[in-house]
Amino acid sequence: MNRVFFLLIVSLWGCLSCSQSIPDSRPVDKEPEIFPPYTEVTIPPNISPLNFELKSTHDEAYAVFTANNETLQVKAKKGQFHIPPKSWEKLLLAATGQSIDITIYAKENDWIRYNAFQMHVAKEPIDSHLAYRLIEPGYELWYRMGLYQRNLESYQESAIIENRISDNNCMNCHSFRMQEPHNMVFHMRGESAGTMLIKDNKIEKLNTRTEQTMSALVFPAWHPSGRYIAFSVNENFQSFHRKNKNRIEVYDSNSDIVIYDTETHELFTTEALFAEGAYETCPAFSPDGKTLYYNSAKARQMPDEFDELKYSLCAISFDADTRSFGHEVDTLYNAEIGGLSASFPRVSPNGKYLLYALSDHGYFLIWHKDADLHMINLETGEHYPLEAANSDDTESYHSWSSNSHWIVFSSRCIDGLYTRPHFAYIDKNGQAAKPFLLPQKDTKYYDRFMKSYNIPEFITGKVETRSRELASTAQNEPGMNITFAGKDF
């Protein structure tokens, strides 16, 4: 048979099978159990199809999607509903600002009809791409790792850089300027150690350890101008619990915050960020660049007092023109009063909200099962938990979309072992809708994929693929030595 004719027959059969009439069915008073749990989630109008599967076994099943005048019928294959991308786009367009109604029909002994559920479609789109690191969840052992990007409007994933071409080294601490794909920084450890800076698509390798700082630079956060990047320097350790719900403990025995000037290649800081008897870490600039947020904790005897190390959430003013800081520190969350430990402040691009995580102790919360997301309304000063986004397991590693209406975070809510990216819509009152898991074409994907997603970051487009150039620069260039210009005290 002619190949083109054969493919045409197959295509027509697929369309006809999807348009078969649903047999008479009896209603059952329950919602279908599906995975991922996409019932009543809020999604953007430009997301890839949210394929899902029935958790219960049926001989046959259909899903009927309805939005205004658009109707789509999908037949399950081995329990999975694969939604055609073009039809999904039409549904999203019809439902933008409203909802898609989904009814599932399934055959047991006879045909049943589950209660309908909805997917709510926001008016505001999500940034087109997501960047993240993939690594085995134990952190004590790894071989293959890399920084990757996913097109959120499709299922396409591509590598920014993989360690298989850079001496199998460790790479971490990636960050982007204002969600821009052509302004990026990340750190490499091992044989090709150095901080890799991509600024306006120009690659530069930096040697960031100085005599005045205790380590190379980690935990970067860009100033919106692009000239400055805040970093912490840390004496960092990792331990493993024998009898504790938290398997791994990552902690500092000392840490400070410094600012890197990308034009002069200098580090500078101030007393509040470089204090004796305190640990400062996790910097983040405000969208206007006039405030630096960070975490600070009173020094403890480590590791003996690891569970007593609690970080406050602080802010200090910054003048980009003079490279100077204010003389007063504002404490937004006081750990001594609140009794918990704050971590990872991230300000929405519109400047209205600050998202952070709270846990019993420490700041590296990705293994803390009690870690939850919290929000501060910076206009009113109100603090509150993001109840719809939080689960009984870890929520951490969070970031904002460029339009301030979407957040992404890593959660272990599926199995308690692997962090997976979840997205939540943030409404005009700063409240989160029910989050949804990063869609995959194959709904069994997360059953088989044995790596964690670390530090998911929104980007507004695709990072130009220059992995060979990055690896060559890391391996063959000596790197630029930066200097410590001093402290303004």
N, C-alpha and C positions, 0 to 999 in steps of 0.2 A: 504493500500500500504506500502511495506517495506520502512522505513525511509531513508535508504541509497540510495535506488533506486529513491525515490521521490526527494531527494536533488540533485542527479545526473541529473534528468530531468530538474529541475529548473536551474541548472548551465548551462546545454547545451542550454536551451531556452534563457538564458541571453546572452550567446556568440553569438547565431544566431541572436538575436535581434540587437546586436551591429554591426553585419556585413551585415545588410540589405542594399541594394543599395539605394542611395539617388535619389529621383525622380528628373525629369527635373525641373530646377528652373530658375527664371529670376534674374539677378543681380540688386541690389539697391546700389546706390552710397553713402553709409554711413557705419560706423562701428557699430557693435552691442553695445547696452548699457548693460554692465554687472556689477555685483557686486560680490566680490570686483573688483575694476577697474584694472584688471591685464593686460590690453593691453600695449604692448611695455615696460614691466618691464624687469629688469635684475635679474635673479634668480641663486642660486647656484646649482651645479650638485647633491646635496644630500638633497634636500628639500622635504617635504611631498607634495602630490598632491595639486595643486592649484585649488580646486573645485570652481566653480562660477555659477551664475544664470543669466538668462536673465531678465532685468528689465521690458521689455515689455511682454505682454501676447500673447502666440501663442498656437495653437492647438497641434502642434508637433514641435520638434526641434532636430537637430543633430549637433554635433561638430566633425570636422575631424582634427586630429592632425597629422602633418607630420614633420619628421626630418630625413634627408638623406633617408635611405631605410626603416625606420620604419613609419608605418601609423596606427593610432588608431581612431576608430569611436565610439563616445559615444552618446547615446540617452538621451535626457533630461527627468527627472522625476519630474513633477510639476515645470518645469522651471529650475531645478537644474541639473548641469552636475557633476556627481560623477565619477572621473577618477580612474580606477582600479590601485592600488598601484604598482603591478608588471609591468603592461604595462607602467605606468608612469616612472618607473626606467629605462626601456629600451629606452624610448623617451629621457630621460635626458642623458643617456650614448651616444646615437647617436648624440645628439645636443650639447654636451659639447664643449665650445669654439665657438659655432655657434648659431642657433636659431631653435625654434619650430614654425612652421606655423600653425595657427588655422583659419579654415573657419567654419562659422556657417550657417546652412540651417534651415529655419523656415517656417512653414505653417501658412499663414493668410487665405485669400480666395484661394490663390494658393501658390506654394512654391517660396520662395525668397532666395537669397544668399547674405549675407552681405559681405562687403569688408573684406578681410583677415587681421589678425593682428598677431603679433609675441610676443613670450616670448624669450628673449635672455638668453642663458645659459652660465654663466662665467666658466672659467677653474678652478677657485679657490673655494674650498668647504667652507661651513660655519661651525662654531663650532656646535657640535652635540646637545647641550642643551642650554636652556635659563632659567634663574632664575628671579623671580619677586615677588612683593607683590601684593595681590588682596585686594581691599578695596572699600567701597562705596565712590563716588567721592566728597561728601560734606565735609568730614573730621571732621565736628563738631559732627556727630553721626556715630557710627559704633557698630557692635556686633560681627559678625564673620569676622575674617581676618586671613591671613596666608602668609607664604612664600612658593612658589611653583616652580616647574621646569617642563619644557616641552621638550620632545624629538622632535627636529625640523625635524628629518627624518621620524617621524610618527606623530600621533595626541595624543600620550600618555602624559598625565599630571599626576604628583604625588605631594603630599605635602612634603615639607622639614619639616615644622612644622606648625600646626594650633593652634590658641589660644583657641580652645574649650578644649584642654587638658592642658592648662597652665593658668587657672583662668580667661579666657576671657580677657586677657591683650592686650595691644598694643605692636606690634613688628615692627621694622623698621631698616633703615640704614644698610642693608646687603651689604657686599662687599667680593670679592674673590681675592686671590693673583694670579695675572697673569692668570686669567681664570681657575684656578685649583679648582676642586670641593671638594678637601679634605683640603683646607685652606680657612676658611670662618669666618667672624665675623658679628654679628648683635646685636641689642639692644632690650631689653625688658623693658617696663614701667609697672607701676601698682603694683599689689600684689607681683609679682615675679620679681621685677626690677633687672636689671643687664645687663652687656655686656657679651654675649656668644661668646667665642672664640673657634673655631675648628682649631687646628693647627696640621698638619700631622695626622689627624683623632682623636686627643685627645681633649676632651671637657673640657673647663675651664670656670667657671663663675667669672667675675671680677666686683668689686665694684669700679667704676671709678670716683666717685666724691671725690675731695680732698678739704682741707681748702683753698688752693691757687687757685683753679679753680672754675668758677662760675656755672658749671653744670656737669652732667655726660657727657661722650664722645659721640659725634655724627659725622655724615658725615665721615666715615672712608675711608682711602686709603692706601693700603699695599705698603711697600717698596719691591722691587723685591727680596731682600735677604730673605724675610719672617721674619726677626728679628723685624723690626719696622713697626708700623702702625701710620700714621698721622690721627689726629682727630681735629675737632673743638669743642670748648665749647661755648655755646650760651645762652643768655637770650632771649628766643624765644616767639613770640606772634602771635596770629591769630585773624584777624578781618574780618568782612563781610560787603561788600558794599551794600548800598541800591540802588544807582543809578550810576552804573559803568559797563562797558562791562566786567571787571574782577570781578567775583563774590566774590573771597576770596583774602585776602592780608595776607601773612605770612612774618614777618619781625623780625629782631633782634634789641634789644636796646643796645646790647653789644656782642662781640664775640672775641675769640682768637683761635690760633692754637697751639696744643701741639703734641709731638711725644711720643708714648708708646713703651717702650723696652720690648718685650715679654720674654726676658731672665732674666732681673733684676727686672721686674715689676715696672719700674719707668717711670714717665713723665718728659720730658725736652723740652725746647723751646729756643727761641732767641728773641731779642728785636723787630725785624721787624714783628714777628708773635704774639707778646704779647704787642703791643704798646698802650699807652694811646692816646685817641683821634682818634682811628681808629678801624674799625671792620674788622677782618680777618676771612675768612671762606673758605669752599670748597677746601681742599687740594688735591693734586694729585702728585705722584712721577713720574719722567721720567723713561723709561724702564731700563736705566743704573743705576738708583738710585742716580745720582749725582746732580739732580735738583728737587726742590719742587716748584710746581706751586700752586697758590692760588689766591683768590679774596680779595681785600682790598678796603674799603671805608672810607672816612672821616666821623667821627661821626656826627649825626644829632639829633635834638630834636625829639624824637619819642613818639607817632605816628604822631604828627602834621606835620612833614616834611617827611613822608614816601615816597612820590613821588619825593623827591629830593635826596634820598639815591642812589647813583650810584657807582658801584663797578668797579675798575680797575682790569686788569689781570696781575699778577706779578709772578716773579720767583726769587728764591734764591738758591745758591749752598749748597750742603749738603755732608759732609764727613761721611760715615757710620762707618769707622774704629774709628774715634775720637768722634763721636756724636756731631760734630760741624758744624756751618753754616758759609757762607760767610758774608762779611760786606757790600756788595752792593746788592741792589734790582734792578732787571731789570723789567721795566714796558713794557709789550707787547701790552696791550691796555690801553690807558689813558682815563678814563671816563670824565675827565674835558675837554679834547680836543675833544674826539669823541662824547660826549653828551649822550651816552647810557650806559647801565649797563651790565657788563659781568658776566657770571656765569658758574660754573661746568666745569672747564678745564679737558680734558681727552686727553692723548697723545697716539698716535698709538704705538703698540708694536715694530714696526720697527724704532721708533723715528723720523719719517719724518714729521708727522703732529700733530697739536693740534686742537681738536674739542671743541668748546665752544658755549654757547648760548648768545644772545644779546636781551635786552629788554629796555623799557623806564626807568625802575628803579628796584631796589631790586635785589635779587639773587635767591629767591625761585619762579621760573618762570612758574611752571606747570599750574598756572591759568592765566598767562599773555597772552592774545590773540596775542600780537605782538611779542612774543618770537620766534626767528628764530635761526637756526643753522649756525655757521660760522666756517671757517677753517683758520688755520695759517700754511703755509709752513715753518717749522722751519729751513730749509736749506737756503731759500731765504728771509724769513721775510714777504712774501706776505700774506695779509689778504683778504678773500673773502667770500661771503655768499654761502652756499650750495643751490643754487637756485632750483635744481631739487627736493631736499628733503623738502623744506619749502612750507608751505601752508598759507592760510589766517587765520589759527588758530594756537594754541600752538604747538611748537616743543621743547622738552626738554628731560631731563633724558636720556642721550645718552651714549653709550659705544662702544668699539671696539671689533672685533673678534681677535683671537690670531694671525691670519695671516695678519692683517692690511688691509684686502680687503673688510670687511663688517662692517657696523655700525648698531646698533639698537637704536631706540629712541621712546619715547612716544609722540603721536600726538592726538589732538582732532579734526582732520580734517574731521572725518566722521559725527559727530553730534554736536560738540562743547561742549559736556558734559562729555564724558568718554575718558580717555587716552587709546589708543590701540597701541600695538607694531608694528612698521614698520621697514623694513630692506632696506638698500640701499647699492649697490655695489660702492666701491671707486676704481677708476682706478689708473694707475701708475702716473697720473698727479694730483691726489688728488681731482678729480671731482666726484660728485655723479651721479649715474644713477637714473631713476625714481624708487621710493621706492615701496615696496609691503607689504600688510598687512599680519600679521601672519595667515597662512592658517588654516582653520577649516574644519572638515569633513562635517558639516552642514553649508551651506552658510547663513542660518538664525540665526546662533549662536549669532552674535553681535546685532541682533535686540532684543534678549531676555536677554542677559547677562548684569546685572546691577552692575558691579564692574569695577573699573579702574585698569590698570596695572601700577604699580609704580616701578621705577628704574629697568628696564630690563637689565640684565647682562648676557653676554655670558659666558658659561662654557664648558670646553672641554670634559666633561663626566657627568655622573649622580652623584649627591650628594648621598652618602650612607644614606639610610632611617634610621634615629635614633631619630625620633621625640619623642618617649617615654623617651628615655635617656636624651634628651635635656630638656624636660619638667620636668622630675624628678630632674635634676641638678638645674634648675631654681627655683623649688619650695622648694627643701629640703636642698640644699647646702647654707651655709652663704655667700659664695663668697670670693675671695681673695681681700684684700684691697691693692690698689696700692698707691705708694708714689710719691710726687712731688720732683724731684731731683734738680730743679731750672732752672735758665736761664743762658746762657753763656754770660752774660753782668753784 
